Amino acid sequence: MLNRVSITRDDLMSKIAHGEIDTVIMGFADRYGRLTGKRTAAPFFVDHVADHGTENCDYLLTCDLDYQPQAGFRFSSFDKGYGDMVAVADWSTVRVLPWVPKTALVLCDLLTPDGRPVDVAPRTILARQEEAARALGVVPMVGSEIEFFLFHDSYEEAHGRGYRDLHPHSAFAEDYNILATTRDEEVIGRIRRALVEAGCPVEFSKGEAGAGQHEINIGYASPLEMADRNLVYKTAAKEIAAAAGKSITFMAKPGFHDVGSSCHLHVSLWSPDGRTSLFPDDSGPWGMSETFHHFLAGQIATAREFALLWAPTVNSYKRFQPESWAPTGVGWGIDNRTLGFRKVGHGSSTRVESRIPGADAISYLAFAGAIAGGLHGIRHRLELPAPYDGNGYTAPDVARIPWNLPDAIELWKRSEVARECFGDEVHHWILRCAESEWEAFNRTVTDWELNRYFERI
């Protein structure tokens, strides 16, 4: 079992006292999974923030990407006055950020002013699924592989060109290619080394199947710790690229004729003491325990209804294309990359990989969905069908991932399993997040529409 890697509260206070740290970020994930919060001057942090936390407007969990208030949310609204929520330090998450001078990051849990957890905070949603797993006598562990595209253009240059005609950091796909990725080490190597210094252990990086596409794999951990690491990873990657005059995108499908970027998600269950994996069983069918059977069956059974947790944006659904390395079917196979799920690993490393989430997924919600679906399978002892051996893109009896955001919204809206697993308030919040994203898209005339209809209709 892997432990959290960070410095302690006492370590942070010592670094502040010795002048090594002069700024502390009190951060949390907003509704889009962005690192959000306040920078505090170190003396003020010590005297007034460390024990109390920071106040933040509760609209941060309901506003859009442009920080415009969105209607229809129960959690916060103009009718409720858009009050405060309190970001309280989780002292197991303290990290020094080597790419930002003399700065530390403390990730926070969000509380109401009277001290109750904010139900719809992404970190709270995931923490409650960890608690649900422990209540069933199992401990989940999670790893993920998040891909991105690296461009020579700065963010300012990309914005000035409307994010069109950008220059990928490689002219060619660089999948596993060491020579090609050496040319990118000025950025990728800095990201790897910075993550390690910030307490996010890195396993490896590699080129991916798109031009300028990369993947950095961080050591697996408990779900909450892994999601925290991913929040640091995505923030670090963008900030380090920006400092180098480059840009990175975690869009699921930045260019339709190139591959998409994924967040392949690996989950295993362990004994309560964390010493024994509950998934392998050499005497069981396909080398899997009964617990693994039910857990995977639950993930498959809920995959379509939980699609909003893996694919939260309009762009997410462009990634699910036949023979694109992103799955279109929710079946499973043994080491078969053409399906939504595959069994990988041996012995204690035996695990289920979900290939459905895109790089734009919010790790806290994607992990929560994977755990909740699997626990649903265990509770209801769902049966696992036989693995599919062929091309999952053409498999005739495999259910399909929703093709667009409206279909995913409708599946989530009607899902009793989602309400059962997450509760009505979280169900409604995720629904409104998706609905407001679709409403924003429908208030926009796209370049495709102008090019297709302006002159010819």
N, C-alpha and C positions, 0 to 999 in steps of 0.2 A: 504494500500500500504506500503510495507516495504522499508525502506531507507538503503542506504549504511552504513556500520559499519566500520569505520576506524578512524585514527587520522588525524589531519590537518597538513598542511605544517608548520604552526607556532609551533604546538606541536612537530613535528620532529626536527625543528631547536632548540627548547628549550632543548630537550633531548640530542642533539648533544652538545650544549653549556654546559650542566651539566655533560657531560661525560658518560651519560647513553647509548648512541649509538656512536660507532666508525666506523661502516661500513654500507654503504647503497648500496643495490643491485638495479640497474636499469634494470628491467626485462621485457621480452615480450615472447610470444609464437612463437616457430619456426614452420616449416611446419609439424612437428610431434606432435605439442602441448606441447613440452617440455619447461620448464622455461629456458630462455636463456638471456644472457646479461653480465653485468660487475659489479664486486664489486668495490666500490669506497671508499677511505679513507674519513672519515667524513669531515675534514677541506677542502680537495680538492673538495668534493661534494658541500659544502656551497659556496666556492669561484668561482668555475668554471663549475659545472655540473647542479646545481639546475635550473638555468635559461636557459641554453643552451641545455642540454641533452648530450648523449654519441654517438659517432660514432661506427657503427658496420658494418662489411662486409655484403653486400647484398646477398652473397651466402648462408647465413643462412636460407633463404626462399626457396632455391632450392637444397641444398646439401642433401646427404642421411644420414642415421643414423650414419654412420662412418665419417661424415663430408667430404665425397668425392664429388667433383663437379659433377653435372649431366647435360648432354647435353639436348638441345631441349626446354629449357625455354626461354620465351620472356623477362621475368623480369630481369634476370641477367645471365651472361655467360662470358666465356673467351673473346669472341668477343667484349663484352661491357666493359671489363676490371675489372669486379667484384669490383665496387666502394663501397662507403659508403651509409648507410642510418642512419638517426638520430633517436634515441630513446628519445622521449620527455615525461617528467613526466605527468601523469594524477594525479593531486594532491588529487583526491577523493579516491585514492587507497592505500594510505600510511598505512603500517602495520608493527608493531614490531613483529619479529619472535622469540618466546620464546624458540624454540629448537636450535637456533643458537645464541651464546653469542653476546650481544651488537650489534645486526644487525637489520636493517629495510629493508623492501622491498617496492619499488615504481614501480608499473606497468606502462608501457609506450605505447604510440602510436608511430608508425613508420612513419617518413616523409622522402621524398627525400631531397637531399641537398638544393634544392631551396624552400623547405617548403610545398610541396604538400603531402597529405596522400599517403602512399604506398597502391595501390589498392588491392594487394594480401596478405597483412598482415591479419592474421586471425581476429584480433580485429577490423580492419577496415571493413572487410566483414560483421561481425555481426552488427557493429554500423550502417551500411547502411541499413540493414534490419529493425532495430529499427526505423530509420528515415522513411523508407517506410511505416511502420505501422502507425506512427504518421501522415503521410501525408494522410492516409485513415481515420483518426480520431479515432484510437484505440491505446491502450498502452498494449503491451504484458508483461506478467509476466511468469517466468520460474522457475521450480524446477527440480531436477534430483536426481537419486539414483544410485550411482556408486559403483559397487562391486569389490572385489579383493580377491586374495588368499594370506594368510600369511604362511610363512614357517619358521621352526626352523633354517634352513641353512642361513648363511650369504651370501651376494652377491658374495664374493670372493670364498666361498665354492661352491656355485651353478655354477659359471663360470668355476671353475676348473673341475667340473664333467659334463661339457657340458649341464648344466641345466637338467640333467637326475637323476632319483632316489633321488629326494628331499623328505624332510620329512614335510608334512603338519602340521600346528600347532595343528591340531586335527586329530585323527585317524578316526573320523566319521563326517558325515554331522551334522551341529549344528544349523539347521534352527530354530530360535526363542528360542533355548535352553539356559537358563540362567546359569545353572551349567557349561556347556561346555564353554560358552563365558567368564565366570569368570576366567577361566584358561588363557585366552588370554588378560586379562585386563592390564597386564604389558605393552603391546604394544598398544592395541586398546584404552584403557583409556587415555594413554599419548597423542595419536593422537587427540582424542576428545577434551581434555582440552587445548591442544596447539592451535587447530583451533579456539576455542572460544576466547582465549587470543589474537589471531591474527586477530580478527574481522570477523571471519567466523562462524556465529551462528549455532550451531549444534542442530538438533531436537532429534535424537537418533542414536544408532548403534544397530545392530542385527547380529546374526549368519545367514548364508545363507545355501543353499541346497547342498553345496559341502563341502568336508573335508577341514577345515581350511579357509573356505570362509566367508567373512564379507561384510557388507554394512554400510556406515556411511552417514546419510542424513543431509544435510545442509539446513538451512532456505531458502525459495524461495525468489526471488528478480527480479529486471529487468534483461533482458537477459545478458547484458554486465557485470553487477555486479555478476550474477550467474556464468558466464563463468570464470570470474576472481577468484571467490571463488573456483571453481573446479581446476583451475591451482594451487592455493595455497594448496588445499587439497591433490592432487596427489603428489605434491612435498613434502609436510610435511610428508605424510604417508611413502614414501620411505626413506626420510632422518631420520626420527625417528626410523623406523625399522632397518636401517643400523647401527645407533648408538647403538641399542640394540643387535647387532649381528644377526639380523633376515633379512628376505627379503620379499618383497611384489611384486606381479605382477598384472598389469592391462591388461594383454593379454586377448583377448576375449575368447580364448579356450586353456588354458595351457595344458590340458590333455583331449584327445578325449573322454575317458570313464567317465569323470566327467562332471558336468554342466559347462556352460560358465559363464562369468561375463558380466553383462549388464550395460548400463547407461540409465535406464528408464527415459523418458523425459516428463515432465508435462508442458502444456502450457495453459494459459487462456488469454483472452483479456478484457481490462478494459476501462472505459470512459476516455476522455482526462485528467480529473482532478484526475484520479486514485482512485475514491471512489466507483464506481459501476461496478460490473462484468457484462460483456455483454453476458455471456454464458447461465445462467439459464433462463428458461421461463416455469412456471408450466402449462401454457395453451398450449404450443407448443408440437409437437410430441416428445415423449421420454423425456419430461421436458427440452428441449433444444431450445434456441432462433434460429432465422433464421441465425444470424451471426455465431453461433456455427455450424449449418448445413453446411454452405458454407465453413467455415474454415476447418472443419474435412474432407469434401469432397475434398478440395484442397490438404490436406495432403495425403489422400489416392491416389488421382490421380497422385501425383508426387513421391510417395514413391519409386517406382522401379527406376525411372530415377535419383533420388537423392541418390541412395544407397551408392555411394562413400562417402557421408557426414556422414553416420551412420556406415559404415563398410569400413575403408580405407586401410586395409592390407590384405595380403593373408590369414592370420590366422582368420580374422574377419568372414569369410564365413563358417568356421568349426563349428561355434556356432549355425547356423540355421539348427537344426536337429528336426525331428518329436518328439513331446512329450518330449521336453527337457527344457521347460519353456522359451526358446527363440522362437519367432514366425517364421513360414515359410510363412504365408499368410498375405496380407496387408489389409484384411477386418477389420471390427470393430464390437464391441459388447458392451453391458452394463455390466461392471464389469466382463468381460470374459477374462481370462489370456491366452487363446489359440490363440489369434489373434494379429495382429500387432498394433491395436489401440483399446483402450477401454475408454468409458465414466466413469469417477469416480467423487466422491464428490457430495455434495448437497449445494443448495443455492449459496452463493458467492464463495464457494470452488469448484464449478463445473468446470471441466477441462477435457482436452483430454490427455491421457497418450499414448505416443508412446513407444512400447516395443521393437522396432527394434534396436536402437543404442547399440553397445557393449561398454564395459569399455575402449576400445582402441580408441573410437571416440574422435576427438578434439572438445571440448565443443563449442568453438566459431563457428565452421562450422556446427556441428549438430544442434545447436540452430538456426543458420541462415537458415538452410534448412527447419526446422520445421515451422519457421515464414514465409519464402518465399513461401512454398507450401500452407500454410493456406491462405495467402494474395492472392495468385493466385486463390484460390477457391472463395474468396470474390469478387475479381474484375470481375470474369467471371460467378459469381452466379451459381457455380456448384451444382448439385443436389446430395444429400446424399442417398444412398440406405438404406434399412431397416437393422437393426442390425442382426448379426448372433447369434443364441442362442446356437448352439451345439459346437462340437469339431472343432475348426478352422484348425487343422492340416489335417483333412480329408474333409473339406468343398469343394464341387465340383466346385463352381462358384467364388472362391476367387483367385485373382491373387497372384502369388508367388514372394517372395523376390529372387533376383538373387542368384544362388548357388555358384558363384565363382567370383573372381575379374575381369577376362576378360569379363564376361557377364555384370558386372556392368560398366566397362569401356565403352563398346559399347553403353549401354543405355545412359550414360552421354554424350558421344561423339555426339550422334544423337539428343539429347534433345534440342529442340527449347525453351521449357519452362525454362530450366536451363540458356540458354543464355539471355532470356528475364528477368529473375529474378536477375541474378548476373552480367551480362555484359560479353563481349567477353574476356576481359583480365583475369578475375577471372575464367571463364569457362575453358580457356586454361590452366591456372596454376593448377587447380584441376585435369584436365585431365592428364597433364604431371607428377604430383605427383603420380598418380595411375599407369600410364604407366611405370614410372621409377621403381616403387616398383615391378611390375610384371617382368620387364626386369632383375632386380636383382635376383629374385627367379629363373628365367630361366637360370641364370649363375651359379646355385648351384646344385650339386648332393646331394640328401637328404639321410638320413639313411634308409628311407623306400625303396628307389630305390636300395641301396646296399643290404639290407636284402632280397629283393624280387628277384633281377635279377643276383647278382654276381655269384652264383653257379648254379642256376636252369634254366638259359636260354642260 
